[in-house]
Amino acid sequence: MLRTLSIVCALLVAAPVALAAELSHTLKGDYLETRTCDVYTGPCFANGQIGLSGFDALMAWNIERGSYEGVSLAGFKVVVATTASDTLNFGSTLEAKPKNIRSVVIVDKQANKQQRDALLHFAMQYAPHAGKVVKVVSAPIEMSADHFDIVGKLKAGDYAEVTTRKLHKGDCVCSNESTFYPPLAEVKNAVPAYTVAGNFAAPGLGTTWSNPGTRSAFLASFSY
């Protein structure tokens, strides 16, 4: 009986410790994405854009807590800017063949060398369609996410800036809209959003773009 009680007590003591250890290693936070085509749209509009737009995307993570490769990344941000030869149509029913997919990774300027390396590896693992990284730059990154009003804000130095809002009834054109493309990263609770302002201009990809006034964004959370 005493032995049984001892085992139970030991388990009760160990459980919170194990849970705390697990939570410290779980990466959690907010995710923001915008692309150069509508992601919330109807089939007719998507067919009209395929092969003509949607070659570019921005993906951003705001890590609230957790570690990666044994390095704490709590409070840091990372942005991936991706470009391809065709529409990034992953997960859709439309035919496109994006090749020569390349990315520039913008890591948080506040991170040290070890943290920057971990941020780069983290982003590449959870952005499976980012292709080849051709350049890594650092910049001060500000990011916030209001999941109730679907307001996302991102500013990565002079390289990238995004502001989103909730989609309104007036944003519908054909009344047959749906989330036509899924997010490019592994995320949870993704909600399509309206890109109020969006632009990218960083060295490495040979392209700059802007996409204001489009139904081209996602606001989401992640837990890895």
C-alpha positions, 0 to 999 in steps of 0.5 A: 500500500505504501509503495503504491502511494509512493508511486502515485505521489511520484507521478503527481510530482513528475506530471507538472514538470513534464508538462512544463518541459513540453510547453517550453519546447512547443512553438506557438504564435501567430502567422500572417500571409499575403500573396499576389493573387486572391486566395478567397475567390470564386472559380471563375476569377481564380481561372482568370488569374492562374498563370498570370498572378500569384507568383509571389508570397510573404509568410511571417511568423511571430513566435510567442513561446517555444524553442527550436533546435534547443534554442529559445525563439520566444519573442522573435519573428521571421519572414519568408518572401517567395517567388516562382515561375508560375502561380503558387497553386499548391492545394488547388484544383487548377493546373500550374507548374511553379518552378524555380521557386526561390526565397529570401528569409528576413530574420529578426534583427534582435536575434543573435547568430544562433537564434538567426540560424534557428529561425532560418531552419524553423521557417524552412521546415514549416514553409515546405513550398519556399524552395531554395533560399537565395539570401538571408537578411536581418531587419527589425520586425514588428508584427501583430495579429488581432484574430477577432477583427482579422487585423494583421500588421507586419513591418520588416524594416524597409523590405516588407509591409502588410496590413489586413482586415476582415473580409466584408460583404462588399468584397464579394464579387460573384457571391461564389467565393470560398478559400480557393487556395490554402495557406502555404505554411503549416498553420491552424485556424487560418482565416482569409483576409483582405490585404489593405496594404502589402509590398515587398522590396528586398534584394535577392529575388530580382522582383518587387511587388505590391498588392493592396486592395486584394482578397489575398491574405491569411491570418492564422495561429501555429503550434508545432 
